[in-house]
Amino acid sequence: MSTKVSDHILERLREWGVDHVFGYPGDGINGLLAAWGRADNQPRFVQSRHEEMSAFEAVGYAKFSGRVGVCAATSGPGAIHLLNGLYDAKLDHVPVLAIVGQTHRTAMGGSYQQEVDLHTLFKDVASEFVETVTVPEQLPNVLDRAIRTAYARRCPTAIIIPGDVQELDYSPPTHEFKMVPSSLDRSDWTAVPSQESLERAAEILNSGAKPAILIGQGAAGARAEVERIAELLGAGVAKALLGKDALSDELPYVTGSIGLLGTRPSYELMRDCDTLLTIGSSFPYTQFLPDFGKARGVQIDIDPHMVGMRYPYEVNLVGDAKATLQRLIPMLDVERDGREWYDTVCDNVTRWREVMERQAQQSADPINPEYVARTLDPLLPDNAIVTSDSGSTANWYARHLTMRPGMRSSLSGTLATMGPGVPYAIGAKFAHPDRPAIALVGDGAMQMNGMAELITAAKYRDLWEDPRLIVAIWNNHDLNQVTWEMRAMEGAPSFLPSQQLPDVQYAAFARSLGLTGIRVEKPEDVEAAWRAGLEADGPAILEFLTDPAVPPIPPHATWEQMEATAASILKGDADRASMVKQGFKAKVQEFLPGREKK
């Protein structure tokens, strides 16, 4: 039997080391599906409930494996459904390849059923490389370039294959004019900045008396070097959310997350520092960085297109974080005057941890959402993979979970889209079937798409060496993050027709799929539920009924701002009494003995 184009595509994916493709079937990729049957399902076709989930699972797989994530979809509607996940990959700089079908070449331009201009559709999200295969000789070059580009540019790419082309006999490019051959090898490479720019950066860092470091996901491969430079400088280290697992939170000078979802010590670190070193982060909120002109700045980033645009840095070092720091560290002063700044940073971290503990212990109706996350923290296995969805749950993930060496975590950091928490965790399970995965999800995201992906978890549970996949749901019957944004930013009460959610029996639904399902209605049952989930022999869904009135207070909020917000809400918010009560109960923890009022 002759080798078809579709057969060759799967063969080439295998040669690239691709072992999973996340997808959903449709007649636009019938040729590929038939090839999968002939290839004994190698690479494995992982069937989601929706193409958007396929893309998210590919992103999760790529984030936690370091390898390209691959997703597949049919033409027209299937290709359109991939977009949200592919934009998530683009904005978080994740290598993902989308393989999509297209109507037959004979029908193109004829307003045929499901015909969509896929080049136009993908030209932004896959702007680094999108190509249509119209003849077999374009392969393997098109596929190879799509994978190489995804790796090199850390981005999504796309190849479009009309249905009739999938069925053609494969013929490789020949040694002729206008033929483009290709090869598989992709060697490692390292970018480093010039010696002169390193010397200028060292001069700035050596001049500071109150240094601060901000790290993102680009620092993940340079843990030892980040620790070394922080200790040499006597610096505090704040983390953008995508860099939450890039450095251990157990280090005394790590101030935690930065931004609206961040910590008070990170806010204070940036407010009071005189020198800023940013490593592998494009954190966008300049209001949480030092005031312009107050601190001298140095940035390290591997992407020359992403440097110099978040803060007026004096030196932008373009290079790999690890290699750059290895060259920079020997240029720093080993002897520094005093440790007052370092001690202040560490004291701020210690006090903040006490504040977080007290806030989590506050009573609520029925359960304090912070207590749910706080209870999980000491129970996390050392090799856990944690995903968080967008929404108020991300606040508790950012502030209460302590990342230790060996743990991994992520969320939709830049797009901040709803819905990736569960599919990220599923992608992580295929990347690391021997590790437990834990998804932290709000009831809004769970109703949006998480419930359907529990079916996917049930379908593939037997493939995972460690079968534990915990989906924890903060069930508060409210689109809580947007509700609080309306209150704080618009001075408007909650608009119930848009914000109120129905009470869904998530645990019961999980049990109907043969999974562990636990509904928790009282705080005294929270720890037992987490332990049961971690001891389960398969996926477990833990549903916590939490209080929507507990506010995600920004780290820089003052008493005056709290009072102003409360006054605006008292105009007519349906939950106004409990919201004001919980808000002031939470904020007062910062002003108990041991913290000076600011």
C-alpha positions as CSV (number, residue, x, y, z in Angstrom):
1,M,0.0,0.0,0.0
2,S,1.3,3.4,-0.9
3,T,2.2,6.0,1.7
4,K,-0.3,8.8,1.8
5,V,0.4,12.4,2.8
6,S,-1.5,11.8,6.0
7,D,0.7,8.8,6.8
8,H,3.8,10.8,6.2
9,I,2.6,13.6,8.5
10,L,2.2,11.2,11.4
11,E,5.5,9.5,10.6
12,R,7.3,12.9,10.7
13,L,5.6,13.8,14.0
14,R,6.9,10.6,15.5
15,E,10.4,11.4,14.2
16,W,10.1,14.8,15.9
17,G,9.4,12.9,19.2
18,V,5.7,13.9,19.3
19,D,3.9,11.3,21.3
20,H,0.5,12.9,21.8
21,V,-1.8,15.0,19.6
22,F,-4.8,16.6,21.3
23,G,-7.8,16.8,19.0
24,Y,-11.4,16.3,18.0
25,P,-12.5,14.5,14.8
26,G,-14.3,15.9,11.8
27,D,-14.6,15.1,8.1
28,G,-12.0,17.8,7.3
29,I,-9.3,15.6,8.8
30,N,-10.8,12.2,7.8
31,G,-7.6,11.4,5.9
32,L,-5.5,12.0,9.0
33,L,-7.9,9.9,11.2
34,A,-7.6,7.0,8.7
35,A,-3.8,7.3,8.9
36,W,-4.0,7.2,12.7
37,G,-5.8,3.9,12.3
38,R,-3.1,2.6,10.1
39,A,-0.4,3.8,12.5
40,D,-1.8,2.0,15.5
41,N,-2.7,5.4,17.1
42,Q,1.0,6.6,17.2
43,P,1.3,9.4,18.2
44,R,-1.7,8.9,20.5
45,F,-4.8,10.8,19.5
46,V,-6.2,12.3,22.7
47,Q,-9.9,13.1,22.2
48,S,-11.2,16.2,24.1
49,R,-14.8,17.2,24.3
50,H,-14.2,20.4,22.3
51,E,-11.5,21.8,20.1
52,E,-10.8,24.7,22.4
53,M,-10.0,22.1,25.1
54,S,-7.7,20.4,22.7
55,A,-5.7,23.6,22.3
56,F,-5.6,24.2,26.0
57,E,-4.4,20.6,26.6
58,A,-1.7,21.1,24.1
59,V,-0.7,24.3,25.9
60,G,-0.7,22.6,29.2
61,Y,1.4,19.7,27.8
62,A,3.9,22.1,26.4
63,K,4.1,24.2,29.5
64,F,4.9,21.3,31.7
65,S,6.9,19.1,29.3
66,G,9.1,21.8,27.6
67,R,8.2,20.1,24.3
68,V,5.9,21.3,21.5
69,G,2.3,20.7,22.1
70,V,0.3,19.5,19.1
71,C,-3.5,19.9,18.5
72,A,-5.6,18.9,15.5
73,A,-9.0,20.0,14.3
74,T,-11.3,19.8,11.3
75,S,-11.9,22.6,8.9
76,G,-14.2,25.6,9.5
77,P,-15.8,25.3,12.9
78,G,-13.1,23.1,14.4
79,A,-10.3,25.4,13.3
80,I,-12.2,28.4,14.7
81,H,-12.6,26.6,18.1
82,L,-8.9,26.3,18.5
83,L,-8.3,30.0,18.6
84,N,-8.7,30.8,22.3
85,G,-6.1,28.1,23.3
86,L,-3.7,29.2,20.5
87,Y,-3.9,32.8,21.6
88,D,-3.2,31.6,25.2
89,A,0.0,29.9,23.7
90,K,0.9,33.0,21.8
91,L,0.6,35.4,24.8
92,D,2.4,33.1,27.2
93,H,5.1,32.2,24.7
94,V,4.5,28.5,24.5
95,P,5.4,26.2,21.5
96,V,2.3,24.7,20.0
97,L,1.5,23.4,16.5
98,A,-2.1,23.3,15.2
99,I,-2.8,20.9,12.3
100,V,-6.2,21.7,10.7
101,G,-8.1,20.4,7.8
102,Q,-9.6,22.4,4.9
103,T,-12.2,21.8,2.3
104,H,-11.0,20.0,-0.9
105,R,-9.0,22.1,-3.3
106,T,-11.7,21.7,-6.0
107,A,-14.3,23.4,-3.8
108,M,-12.2,26.2,-2.5
109,G,-13.5,29.7,-3.5
110,G,-16.9,28.2,-4.0
111,S,-18.5,29.3,-0.8
112,Y,-18.6,25.6,0.1
113,Q,-19.9,24.1,3.3
114,Q,-17.6,24.9,6.3
115,E,-15.2,26.8,4.0
116,V,-13.4,29.4,5.9
117,D,-10.4,31.5,4.9
118,L,-8.1,29.8,7.3
119,H,-5.0,31.8,6.3
120,T,-6.8,35.0,7.3
121,L,-8.2,33.3,10.5
122,F,-4.7,32.2,11.7
123,K,-2.6,35.0,10.3
124,D,-2.5,36.8,13.7
125,V,-2.4,34.0,16.2
126,A,0.1,32.0,14.2
127,S,1.8,35.0,12.7
128,E,5.2,33.4,12.9
129,F,4.3,30.5,10.6
130,V,1.1,29.5,8.9
131,E,1.1,27.6,5.6
132,T,-1.3,25.5,3.5
133,V,0.0,22.3,2.0
134,T,-1.4,22.0,-1.6
135,V,1.0,19.3,-3.0
136,P,2.9,16.4,-1.3
137,E,6.3,17.8,-2.2
138,Q,5.8,20.7,0.3
139,L,6.3,18.1,3.0
140,P,8.3,17.6,5.1
141,N,9.6,21.1,4.9
142,V,6.3,22.8,5.9
143,L,5.8,20.6,8.9
144,D,9.5,20.8,9.9
145,R,9.5,24.6,9.7
146,A,6.3,24.8,11.7
147,I,7.8,22.8,14.6
148,R,11.2,24.5,14.4
149,T,9.5,27.9,14.5
150,A,7.3,27.0,17.4
151,Y,10.3,26.0,19.4
152,A,12.6,28.9,18.3
153,R,10.0,31.6,18.7
154,R,8.1,30.0,21.6
155,C,4.8,30.5,19.8
156,P,1.9,28.7,18.1
157,T,2.2,27.8,14.4
158,A,-0.3,26.2,12.0
159,I,-0.4,24.0,9.0
160,I,-3.6,23.7,6.9
161,I,-4.1,20.5,4.8
162,P,-7.1,20.3,2.4
163,G,-8.9,17.0,2.7
164,D,-8.0,15.8,-0.8
165,V,-4.3,16.5,-0.2
166,Q,-4.4,14.3,2.9
167,E,-5.4,11.4,0.6
168,L,-2.7,11.9,-2.1
169,D,0.2,9.5,-2.4
170,Y,3.2,11.0,-0.7
171,S,6.2,11.9,-2.9
172,P,9.2,13.7,-1.3
173,P,10.8,16.8,-2.8
174,T,13.4,16.0,-5.4
175,H,16.8,17.6,-6.3
176,E,15.2,20.0,-8.7
177,F,14.5,23.7,-9.2
178,K,11.8,25.1,-6.9
179,M,11.9,22.1,-4.6
180,V,12.6,22.7,-0.8
181,P,14.2,19.8,1.0
182,S,14.2,19.5,4.8
183,S,16.1,17.9,7.7
184,L,15.1,16.9,11.2
185,D,17.9,18.1,13.4
186,R,17.4,21.0,15.8
187,S,20.5,21.6,17.8
188,D,20.5,23.5,21.1
189,W,21.7,27.1,21.2
190,T,22.4,29.8,23.7
191,A,22.2,33.6,23.3
192,V,24.4,35.7,25.5
193,P,24.8,39.5,25.7
194,S,28.0,41.4,24.9
195,Q,30.8,41.8,27.5
196,E,30.4,45.6,27.4
197,S,26.6,45.4,28.2
198,L,27.3,43.0,31.1
199,E,29.8,45.4,32.5
200,R,27.3,48.3,32.4
201,A,24.7,46.1,34.0
202,A,27.2,45.1,36.8
203,E,27.9,48.8,37.5
204,I,24.2,49.5,38.0
205,L,23.6,46.5,40.2
206,N,26.7,47.2,42.3
207,S,25.6,50.8,42.9
208,G,22.3,49.9,44.5
209,A,21.7,49.9,48.3
210,K,18.1,48.5,48.1
211,P,18.0,46.0,45.2
212,A,14.9,44.2,44.0
213,I,14.6,41.3,41.5
214,L,11.5,40.5,39.5
215,I,11.4,37.0,37.8
216,G,9.1,35.4,35.4
217,Q,8.9,32.1,33.6
218,G,12.1,32.9,31.7
219,A,14.0,32.4,35.0
220,A,12.9,28.9,35.5
221,G,16.0,27.4,34.0
222,A,18.3,29.5,36.2
223,R,17.1,28.8,39.7
224,A,20.6,28.4,41.2
225,E,21.9,31.5,39.5
226,V,18.8,33.6,40.7
227,E,19.4,32.4,44.2
228,R,23.1,33.3,44.0
229,I,22.6,36.8,42.6
230,A,19.8,37.5,45.1
231,E,22.1,36.5,48.0
232,L,25.1,38.4,46.6
233,L,23.0,41.6,46.2
234,G,21.0,41.1,49.4
235,A,17.9,41.5,47.2
236,G,14.3,40.5,47.6
237,V,12.8,38.5,44.8
238,A,9.2,39.0,43.5
239,K,7.5,36.8,41.0
240,A,5.2,37.4,38.1
241,L,2.5,34.8,38.1
242,L,4.0,32.8,35.2
243,G,7.1,32.6,37.3
244,K,5.5,31.3,40.4
245,D,7.3,28.0,40.2
246,A,10.6,29.4,39.0
247,L,11.9,29.8,42.5
248,S,11.0,28.3,45.9
249,D,8.7,30.3,48.1
250,E,10.5,28.8,51.1
251,L,13.5,31.1,50.6
252,P,13.2,33.9,53.2
253,Y,13.7,36.8,50.7
254,V,11.1,35.6,48.1
255,T,8.2,38.0,48.5
256,G,5.8,36.1,46.3
257,S,3.5,37.2,43.5
258,I,3.4,40.8,42.2
259,G,0.4,42.8,41.0
260,L,-3.3,43.0,41.9
261,L,-3.2,39.3,42.8
262,G,0.2,39.7,44.6
263,T,1.5,40.2,48.1
264,R,2.1,43.1,50.3
265,P,5.9,42.4,50.6
266,S,6.2,42.4,46.8
267,Y,4.4,45.7,46.6
268,E,6.7,47.1,49.3
269,L,9.8,45.7,47.6
270,M,9.0,47.6,44.4
271,R,7.9,50.7,46.2
272,D,11.0,51.1,48.2
273,C,13.9,49.7,46.1
274,D,16.5,51.7,44.3
275,T,17.7,49.1,41.9
276,L,15.6,46.7,39.8
277,L,16.8,43.5,38.0
278,T,14.1,41.8,35.9
279,I,14.8,38.3,34.7
280,G,12.6,36.5,32.1
281,S,9.5,38.5,32.7
282,S,7.3,40.9,30.7
283,F,5.1,41.8,33.7
284,P,2.9,44.5,32.2
285,Y,1.5,46.5,35.1
286,T,4.0,49.4,35.5
287,Q,2.0,50.8,38.5
288,F,3.4,47.9,40.5
289,L,7.0,48.6,39.5
290,P,9.2,51.3,41.1
291,D,8.2,54.9,40.3
292,F,10.0,56.1,37.2
293,G,13.3,57.7,38.0
294,K,13.4,56.2,41.5
295,A,15.2,53.0,40.6
296,R,18.0,52.1,38.1
297,G,17.0,49.1,36.0
298,V,18.5,46.1,34.3
299,Q,16.5,43.6,32.3
300,I,17.5,40.1,31.1
301,D,15.3,38.5,28.4
302,I,16.0,36.0,25.6
303,D,13.7,37.8,23.2
304,P,15.0,41.1,21.8
305,H,11.5,42.1,20.8
306,M,10.3,42.0,24.4
307,V,13.0,44.1,26.1
308,G,12.8,47.7,27.3
309,M,9.1,48.2,27.2
310,R,7.8,47.8,30.7
311,Y,10.2,50.0,32.6
312,P,12.9,52.6,31.6
313,Y,15.8,50.1,32.0
314,E,19.3,51.5,31.5
315,V,20.6,48.2,30.2
316,N,18.7,45.5,28.3
317,L,20.6,42.2,28.3
318,V,19.4,40.0,25.5
319,G,20.3,36.4,26.3
320,D,19.4,33.2,28.0
321,A,18.8,33.8,31.7
322,K,21.1,31.1,33.0
323,A,24.0,31.9,30.7
324,T,23.7,35.6,31.2
325,L,23.6,35.3,35.0
326,Q,26.6,33.0,35.0
327,R,28.6,35.8,33.2
328,L,27.2,38.6,35.3
329,I,27.6,37.2,38.8
330,P,31.4,37.2,38.9
331,M,31.3,41.0,38.1
332,L,29.3,41.8,41.3
333,D,30.7,43.1,44.5
334,V,30.9,40.3,47.0
335,E,31.3,42.6,50.0
336,R,28.3,44.9,50.6
337,D,27.7,47.3,53.3
338,G,25.1,46.2,55.9
339,R,22.1,43.9,55.5
340,E,19.4,46.3,56.8
341,W,17.5,46.2,53.5
342,Y,17.7,42.4,53.2
343,D,16.5,42.0,56.8
344,T,13.6,44.3,56.2
345,V,12.5,42.3,53.1
346,C,12.7,39.1,55.1
347,D,10.8,40.6,58.0
348,N,8.0,41.8,55.6
349,V,7.7,38.3,54.2
350,T,7.4,36.7,57.6
351,R,4.7,39.2,58.7
352,W,2.8,38.7,55.4
353,R,2.7,34.9,56.0
354,E,1.2,35.6,59.4
355,V,-1.3,37.9,57.9
356,M,-2.3,35.3,55.3
357,E,-2.7,32.7,58.0
358,R,-5.0,35.0,60.0
359,Q,-7.1,35.9,57.0
360,A,-7.6,32.3,56.1
361,Q,-8.7,31.5,59.6
362,Q,-11.5,34.2,59.5
363,S,-15.0,32.8,59.7
364,A,-17.2,33.0,56.6
365,D,-20.5,31.8,55.3
366,P,-20.3,28.9,54.7
367,I,-16.5,28.5,54.0
368,N,-13.7,31.1,53.7
369,P,-12.2,30.6,50.2
370,E,-8.8,31.5,51.5
371,Y,-9.0,28.7,54.0
372,V,-9.5,26.1,51.2
373,A,-6.3,27.1,49.5
374,R,-4.4,27.5,52.8
375,T,-5.4,24.0,53.9
376,L,-4.1,22.5,50.7
377,D,-0.7,24.2,51.0
378,P,1.0,21.9,53.5
379,L,-0.6,18.8,51.9
380,L,0.8,19.4,48.5
381,P,3.1,16.5,47.3
382,D,6.6,17.5,46.5
383,N,6.1,16.5,42.9
384,A,2.7,18.1,42.4
385,I,1.7,20.0,39.3
386,V,-0.8,22.8,40.1
387,T,-2.9,24.6,37.5
388,S,-5.2,27.6,38.3
389,D,-8.0,29.0,36.3
390,S,-8.6,32.7,35.9
391,G,-10.9,34.4,38.4
392,S,-10.9,34.9,42.1
393,T,-9.4,31.5,42.6
394,A,-6.2,32.8,41.0
395,N,-5.9,35.2,44.0
396,W,-5.8,32.3,46.5
397,Y,-3.5,30.3,44.3
398,A,-1.1,33.3,44.0
399,R,-1.1,34.1,47.7
400,H,-1.5,30.9,49.7
401,L,0.3,28.2,47.8
402,T,4.0,27.7,48.7
403,M,6.0,26.5,45.7
404,R,8.7,24.1,46.8
405,P,11.6,22.7,44.7
406,G,10.3,20.1,42.3
407,M,6.7,21.5,42.1
408,R,5.3,22.9,38.9
409,S,2.4,25.4,38.4
410,S,0.9,27.6,35.8
411,L,-2.2,29.5,34.6
412,S,-3.2,31.6,31.7
413,G,-0.9,34.4,32.6
414,T,-1.2,37.0,29.9
415,L,-4.5,36.3,28.1
416,A,-6.0,35.4,31.5
417,T,-8.8,33.6,29.7
418,M,-11.4,31.5,31.6
419,G,-11.4,27.8,31.2
420,P,-7.8,26.4,31.0
421,G,-7.5,25.1,34.5
422,V,-8.9,21.6,33.9
423,P,-7.5,21.0,30.4
424,Y,-4.1,22.3,31.5
425,A,-4.1,19.6,34.2
426,I,-5.1,17.0,31.7
427,G,-2.3,18.1,29.4
428,A,0.1,17.9,32.4
429,K,-1.0,14.3,33.1
430,F,0.0,13.3,29.6
431,A,3.3,15.1,30.0
432,H,4.0,13.6,33.4
433,P,1.7,10.6,33.9
434,D,3.7,9.7,37.1
435,R,2.9,12.9,38.9
436,P,-0.3,14.2,40.6
437,A,-2.0,17.2,39.0
438,I,-4.3,19.6,40.9
439,A,-6.6,22.1,39.1
440,L,-8.0,25.0,41.1
441,V,-11.1,26.3,39.4
442,G,-14.0,28.6,40.1
443,D,-17.6,27.5,39.5
444,G,-17.9,29.9,36.5
445,A,-15.0,28.3,34.6
446,M,-16.3,24.8,35.7
447,Q,-19.6,25.5,34.1
448,M,-18.1,27.1,31.0
449,N,-16.1,24.0,30.0
450,G,-14.6,22.2,33.0
451,M,-17.5,19.7,33.5
452,A,-17.2,18.3,30.0
453,E,-13.5,17.7,30.4
454,L,-14.2,15.5,33.4
455,I,-15.4,13.1,30.8
456,T,-11.9,13.3,29.2
457,A,-10.3,12.6,32.5
458,A,-12.5,9.6,33.1
459,K,-11.8,8.3,29.6
460,Y,-8.0,8.3,30.0
461,R,-7.5,7.7,33.7
462,D,-6.1,4.2,33.2
463,L,-3.2,5.5,31.1
464,W,-1.6,7.5,34.0
465,E,0.9,5.8,36.2
466,D,-0.1,8.1,39.1
467,P,-3.9,8.3,38.5
468,R,-4.5,11.3,40.7
469,L,-6.0,14.3,39.1
470,I,-7.8,16.6,41.5
471,V,-10.2,19.2,40.4
472,A,-11.1,21.6,43.2
473,I,-14.0,23.9,42.6
474,W,-14.7,27.1,44.6
475,N,-18.5,27.0,44.4
476,N,-19.8,30.4,45.4
477,H,-22.6,30.9,42.9
478,D,-20.9,34.1,41.6
479,L,-18.6,35.2,38.8
480,N,-16.6,36.5,41.7
481,Q,-13.6,38.2,40.1
482,V,-15.7,40.4,37.8
483,T,-18.1,41.1,40.6
484,W,-15.3,42.5,42.7
485,E,-13.9,44.4,39.7
486,M,-17.2,46.1,39.2
487,R,-17.3,47.1,42.9
488,A,-13.7,48.3,43.1
489,M,-13.2,49.8,39.7
490,E,-16.7,51.0,38.7
491,G,-18.1,51.7,42.2
492,A,-21.0,49.7,41.1
493,P,-23.0,47.0,43.0
494,S,-23.1,43.5,41.7
495,F,-25.5,43.1,38.7
496,L,-27.1,39.8,39.5
497,P,-28.4,38.9,36.1
498,S,-24.8,38.8,34.8
499,Q,-23.0,37.6,37.9
500,Q,-25.2,35.1,39.7
501,L,-24.5,31.4,38.8
502,P,-26.8,28.4,39.4
503,D,-25.8,25.9,42.1
504,V,-24.5,22.8,40.1
505,Q,-23.9,19.5,41.8
506,Y,-20.4,19.0,40.6
507,A,-19.5,16.2,42.9
508,A,-22.6,14.3,42.0
509,F,-21.8,14.7,38.3
510,A,-18.3,13.4,38.9
511,R,-19.7,10.3,40.7
512,S,-22.0,9.7,37.7
513,L,-18.8,9.3,35.6
514,G,-17.3,6.8,38.1
515,L,-15.0,9.4,39.6
516,T,-14.5,10.4,43.3
517,G,-16.8,13.3,44.1
518,I,-16.9,15.1,47.4
519,R,-19.1,18.1,48.3
520,V,-17.8,20.2,51.2
521,E,-20.3,22.5,53.0
522,K,-18.5,23.1,56.4
523,P,-15.0,24.3,57.1
524,E,-14.3,21.4,59.5
525,D,-14.5,19.1,56.5
526,V,-12.1,20.9,54.2
527,E,-8.9,19.1,55.2
528,A,-10.5,15.7,55.1
529,A,-11.7,16.4,51.6
530,W,-8.2,17.4,50.4
531,R,-6.7,14.3,52.0
532,A,-9.3,12.1,50.4
533,G,-8.6,13.6,47.0
534,L,-4.8,13.1,47.4
535,E,-5.4,9.5,48.5
536,A,-7.9,8.6,45.7
537,D,-7.0,6.0,43.1
538,G,-8.2,8.2,40.2
539,P,-9.5,11.6,39.3
540,A,-11.3,13.3,42.2
541,I,-13.6,16.3,42.2
542,L,-13.7,18.4,45.4
543,E,-16.6,20.9,45.6
544,F,-16.1,23.6,48.2
545,L,-19.1,25.9,49.0
546,T,-17.3,29.2,49.6
547,D,-18.4,32.7,50.6
548,P,-18.5,35.1,47.7
549,A,-18.3,38.1,50.1
550,V,-14.6,37.4,51.0
551,P,-12.8,40.1,48.9
552,P,-9.5,39.6,47.0
553,I,-8.0,42.8,48.4
554,P,-5.1,44.3,46.4
555,P,-1.8,44.4,48.3
556,H,-1.7,48.2,48.1
557,A,-5.2,48.8,49.4
558,T,-5.4,51.4,52.2
559,W,-8.0,51.9,54.9
560,E,-9.2,54.9,53.0
561,Q,-9.6,52.9,49.7
562,M,-11.5,50.2,51.6
563,E,-13.8,52.7,53.1
564,A,-14.5,54.3,49.7
565,T,-15.2,51.0,48.1
566,A,-17.5,50.0,50.9
567,A,-19.4,53.3,50.6
568,S,-20.0,52.8,46.9
569,I,-21.2,49.3,47.4
570,L,-23.6,50.2,50.1
571,K,-25.6,52.0,47.5
572,G,-27.4,48.8,46.6
573,D,-25.3,45.6,46.4
574,A,-27.3,42.5,47.2
575,D,-24.5,41.1,49.3
576,R,-23.5,44.5,50.8
577,A,-23.6,43.7,54.5
578,S,-21.5,40.5,54.4
579,M,-19.1,42.0,51.9
580,V,-18.3,44.9,54.1
581,K,-18.0,42.7,57.1
582,Q,-15.6,40.2,55.4
583,G,-13.6,43.0,53.7
584,F,-12.8,44.8,56.9
585,K,-12.2,41.5,58.8
586,A,-9.6,40.6,56.1
587,K,-7.9,44.0,56.0
588,V,-7.6,44.4,59.7
589,Q,-5.3,41.4,59.8
590,E,-2.6,43.6,58.3
591,F,-2.8,46.1,61.1
592,L,-2.6,43.7,64.1
593,P,0.5,43.9,66.3
594,G,3.7,43.5,64.2
595,R,2.6,45.6,61.3
596,E,2.9,49.4,61.2
597,K,-0.1,51.1,59.6
598,K,0.8,52.6,56.2
